[in-house]
Amino acid sequence: MDVLDNYKKAWDNQPEETEKVSKIDIYKMAHSRSSSIVKWIFIIGVLEFILLASFSLLFDDTNVLKEYKKIGIPGFYKLINIFSFLIILYFLVKFYLNYKAISVVDSTKVLMQKILKTRKTVRNYVIVNLIFAAISIIILVSAEINFKIDTLTTTQMWVTIGASILVTGFFLGLMYGLYQLLYGILLRKLNRNYKELSKLAELN
């Protein structure tokens, strides 16, 4: 039995003034936890951006650029990096705005709406990244097959396509698992806060 269920039973035998105080205490706890969770979502996004920037600065991409040029897409590597940064920057701004939007004067209903908005933002971030990764891999594989198409038999081509699909699926699954590890735990905690606030709203 959760905290709210215990409070609900206790309220039946409490004076009105005590009941109001109890509701305020629960709201304050839910608000504090929600604000902290949204702040951590933003911090993780910042760390992810720093990691990507550090990797781009420290990684020697000379051989990668040569390979991209060889298969006929010389500018694609830089394009991937640019879009990766733009995606993260856009959602970093969204995460920050979600965090700053949570106010101590929010009503229970407004706080619940902001929690839903934050959850939606994180899920959109994960979906956009997965779609972007999938499209990038498809373009790379298509360019590689097109480059080698004159030297591949039909069987070899289908084996290459099949292997590429498996590798792509594994890579996207790995990405999804990583995002679940980074953001999934926070989203589940945020969801619990939402449920608590929903029960609190029913008691009003």
PyMOL commands that set and color helices and strands:
alter all, ss='L'
color gray80, all
select helices_A, chain A and resi 3-11+16-58+62-70+76-101+108-148+154-203
alter helices_A, ss='H'
color red, helices_A
deselect
rebuild
show_as cartoon
